[in-house]
Amino acid sequence: MLISDTLLWVLDGLPGLGVGVVLNLAATLYYILTPVICLIWFFYIEYYIHEETAQLKKKLLPMFIPAGINAVFSVLSLSWKYIFYIDSDNIYHRGTALNLFIIIPLFYIVATTVIMIRYRKRIKKQDVIPIYFFMFPPVVGAFFQIVFYGLSIIWPLATLAILIVFIRLQNKQLFTDHLTGLSNRRQIDRFLRSNLQSAESGIMGGLMIDVDSFKNINDVYGHSAGDQALVDTSDILRKTFRKNDFIARYGGDEFIVVIKIASKNDLSTSVERLHENVRQFNERKTAPYMLSLSIGYDFYINQTTNNIQDFLKHLDDLMYKNKHINEARRVPVNQ
């Protein structure tokens, strides 16, 4: 898009048969690609919301039809001047039906907006700004470019929007555990530094969690089952805690959760809720293994506890005490 857009403005009005050929090709490519970025954005949001390809595949053909129609008329414009034409002096002009084809990218933008509004609760808090921001610069650029003929800012602004989303995605991958989708160890350090040391944090509760008999799950059912056990545990943690609570994979089969609490009773209630969700998971028998968690938990008061690493070690010690108790009454993993 940027290359074709640049060629259109650099070569516009220059003499020569070859220049005319390049201008026609650039203009054709430009208008073929115009709705494609909006279409890709639609598919991205569709996948982000539903996190599956089956539903996406059903929409591929229907959603490609408007872009296909636009492509056909872009090519036909070389002869019929529907969307654009290059005159004998190699000067670019808008076609007689250009405004009709502006509807196609707008259709994709509206369709994407409807999905984002309809499923807004599925959009993670940290993703709201980059997701909604993406459409803003190119839409604003399109408005001014349509109103003020000769202005060309849509695709530079779209490039800026793509760059921001790309950086956001890279940042998310950098601080996300690949297997579970939870925050990783690197993000734990960042979060604890910025929250537990903040004077505004108040009372924060911390939980160190370990999957009991994890080695046995791997030995009896294989490593793929072990991976699934970690995924199941992460899903239980998401179900147990609030959307804004911090949940991370600490390493191996260990997890850490940090929540804001009003009293230690709140922390105990959360632990009871976690055990209940594990019990319900086991009762459903959706996996060949039974899950059991060892949990060490306590609250962190920033006014009295200054060393975060000491706090983590404290949670770890409590977790291992709980683990020894669980091991004494452990049920074999295959029962």
N, C-alpha and C positions, 0 to 999 in steps of 0.2 A: 504493500500500500504506500509506504513512504517513498519507495523508488519510483513508482508510477506517478505519484503525486508530484514529486520533484521534477520528473521529466516533463510533465504537463506545463509546469510554470517556468522552467528554464528554457524550454524549446518553443514556447508559445510565440508565434509571430515571426520566427526565424525562417529565412527562405531555404528552399531546397526540397527536392522530391523525397529524399531519404528522411528529412526531418518530418515531413508529412506522414510518412509510413510509421515512424516511431511514435509520433503523437497519437495516431489512430490506435496503434497497439496499446500504448500506455493508457489511453482513455478507456479502451475496451476492458483491459485488465482492472483498471481502477473501479469501474462500475460493477464488474463481475464480483470483485472482492468486497465491495461496500457492505453488503448485508452479512457476509460470512463471519466477521468478528462478533457481530451481535448473535448469530446463530451458535457459535462456539460458546459464547457466554451463557446462552440459554442452557446448553447441554451441561456446562460446568455446574451451574446452579442446580439443575435437575439431579445431577449425580451427588452433589454436596448434600442436598436435602434428603434423598432417599437411600444413598449409599449402596446402590445396586445397579447392575447393568441391564437386567431383564426388562424393567419398565422403560429404561432409556432406549433400548433397541426398538420397542414398539413405536416410539415417537420419531425415530430417525427419518423414515421415508416421508411421513406427513410434513415434518418440519423442514425437510430439504426442498419441498415443492416450491414454496415462494422464492427461495434463493435460486432454484433452477429456472423458474420463469424469468427472474431478473437477469440471469446469465444469457438466456436466449435473446431477450430484447436488447441486451448490451451488445451482442454480436450483430443483431439486425440493425442497430443504430449506425453501423458503418455505411449502410446504404439508405436507410429510411429516416434517420435523424430523430429517433424516438427519444433517446436520453441525452445524446450529445451529437455534435458534428464538428469536423475540422474543415474550415472553408479553404478556398484556393490560395489564400495568403497564409495558410498554416496557423490560423487563429482559432482557438477553441471557443465553442458556443454551447450553451445549454440547449437541450432538445425540447421539443414542444410538449412532451409527456413526462418530463423529468419529475415534476411534483407527484405524479402518480406512483412512481417507483420509490419515492422517499417513504411511502407507506410501508414498504416491505421491511426495511430495518427497524422502523418504528413498531411494526407488528411484533418483531422478536423482543424488542425492549419492553413493550407492554406485557407480553406473555411472561417474560422473566420476572417483571415486577409483580405480577399477579401471584406467581409461585412464591416469591419471597415474602409477600404479605400473608398469603394463605398459610404458609408453614413457618412463620416468623419465630415460633417457639422452638423450632429445631435448629435455628441459627445460633451458634455459640456466641456468648457475649463478646469474646475477644475478636470474633470475625465480623461483627456487625458493621463496623466502620469501613474496612476494606471492601466488603461485599457491596454495600450500598454506594460507596464512593466511586467504584469503578465506572458506573454509568454516567456520573455527573459531568466530568470534564468533556467527553466526546459529545454528549447531548448539548451542552452549552456551546461547544464549538460548532456543532451542526446548525444550531439556531442562528448564530452570528454569521456563519458562512452563507446560509440561505438568504438572510436579510441583506447582507452587505456583499454584493457580487465582487469577486476579485480577492476576497479574503480566503486564506487556506490554513485553517488551524485545527480541523477535526482530527486528523491523524497524528499530528504532534501531541495533541492533548490525549488522544487514545493511547499513544505510546507511553506517555507519562502514567496514565492510569494502570496500564498493564505492568509497568515497572514496579509500581507501588504494590500491586497484588502479588507479583512475583517475589518481591522482597519479603512480603508477609508470609508467603508459602514456604520460602526457604528458611525463614526464622522459625516457623512452626515445626518444620522437619528437624531443625537443629536441636529443638528442645522437646521433642516428642519421642516416646519410646515406640519403636517400629511395630512391635508385636501387639501391645495392648492398646496403643493410642493414648495412653496416659502421659503425663509429664515424665521426663527422664531425670537422671541424677544431676545433670547440668542445670536443669530448671529448678530442681530442689534447692540447690545452693543459692541461686538468684532469688528465689521466692523467700527463703528464710532470711537472707540478708536484708531484703527490702521490707519485710513485714514484721518479723519478730523483733527487730531492732528499732522499729518505729515507735515513737512515743504515743501514737494514736492507735496502736494495735489493740491495747487493752489486754484482756485475758484471751490467750490462744490455747486451744487444746491440741495435743499431738498424739498420734497413734502410730506405733510401729507394728506391722502385721507380717506374719510369716505363714506360708502354706505348709501345714503339717504333712509329713510323709510324702513330700514332693518327689524325693528320690525313688520311693517305691512306685509311685505313679509312672515315672519314666521307665523303671525296670520292668514293671508288669505289663503296661499298656503301650509302651513306646514313647519316643520323644515328641511325636506329633500330639499324643494325648497330653503330655506334660505341657506343651505349648497351649493347648486348648484349656487346660486347667488354669493357667495364668490368665487367659482371656476371660474365662468364666469368673474368676476372682475379681478381675477389673470391672466386669459388668455388675457384679454384686456390690462393689464399692460405689459405683456410679449410682446405683439404685438406692443405696443406703444414705448417702450424703447429699447435701444440697449442691445445686449447680455451681455456686460460687465458692464452695469448699475446694481446697487444694488436695488433689489426689495424684500420687506419683508412684512409679515403680522405682524402688530404691536400689534394686539390683538382685539378680537371680530370682528367687521366689519371695522376695521381701518387698513390701509396699509401705508407704508412709502417707498419712492423711493429716492435714492441719486445718482446724476449724476455729472460728471465733465463737466463744462461749460466754455465758453470763455467770455460770457456776460450774463446779466440778460435777454436780448432778447431771448437767446437760451432757457432759462427756460420757458419763456412765450410761445414760439413756441411749446415746449414739452407739455405744459398744453393744448394748443389748439388742438394739435394732439390727446391727450387723450380724450378730449370732442368729437372730431370727430369720434373716434373709438367707443365710447359709443353710439353715435347717430346711427352709422351704425349697431351696434348690435341690437338696439331697432327696427330699420327698418326691420331687417330680421325676427323679431317676432318668434325666435326659443324658447323663454321662455314665460310663461304666464304673467310674470312681466316685468316692464320697469325699467331699471337701470338708476340711477342718482347719481353723485358723487359730494361731497363737497371737495374742495381742498384748502389747505393753502400752499403757496410756497414762498420761498425766497432763497437767496444764502448765503453761509457760507464762510467767508474769514478768514483763520486760523490766519492771522497776527493781526486781530482786534477783533476776537471773540474767547474766550478761553474756555467757558463753554458749553460743548455739551448739557447738560441737559437744559440749558437756551435756546439754539437754538431749541431743540425739543419742548419746551413749547411755544416758539415763533411761530413755525409752527402750533402747536395745536390751539393756539389762532386765527391765521389767518384762519385755517380750520373751526372753529366754527363760525366765522364771515360770511364766505361764506355759511355755513349751514343755518344760520338764513335768509340769502337772499333767498336761495333755498326754505326754508319752506314757505316763504311768497308767493311764486308763484308755490308751489308744485302742481303737477297733481296727483290725486289718483292712488295708486299703481296698481289697477285692470283696468286702462284705457289705 
